[in-house]
Amino acid sequence: MANPIACKAVEILETSGWTQDSYQNDKGQFCLMGAISQAVILTKKDGQFSLLGQISKKINPFSPFVATSIIGWNDTPGRTKEEVIDMLKEFC
């Protein structure tokens, strides 16, 4: 089932840009967590925590720490905007 928050987060990253080591930088670019949070505001939909749990299980199935897993994955050196968007699209 498509998650409207994930789909909106993809749109945000594609239009505003993606960043690392910052929720939102001074250029208006978002990290993965920032894009998801912004998507919740814009869509006015519930389901953020469910989506975050699904993403965390996908990127690090053995970690009990959802936010830390997602932030660490986003901020991994060498990670690309395309990788982040492709992963999010799996939930759209």
Buried (B, 14 or more C-beta within 10 A) or exposed (E): EEBBBBBBBBBBBEEBBBBBEEBBBEEEBBBBBBBBBBBBEBBEBEBBEEBBEBBBEBBBEEBEEBEEBBBBBBBEEEBEBEBBBEBBEEBB
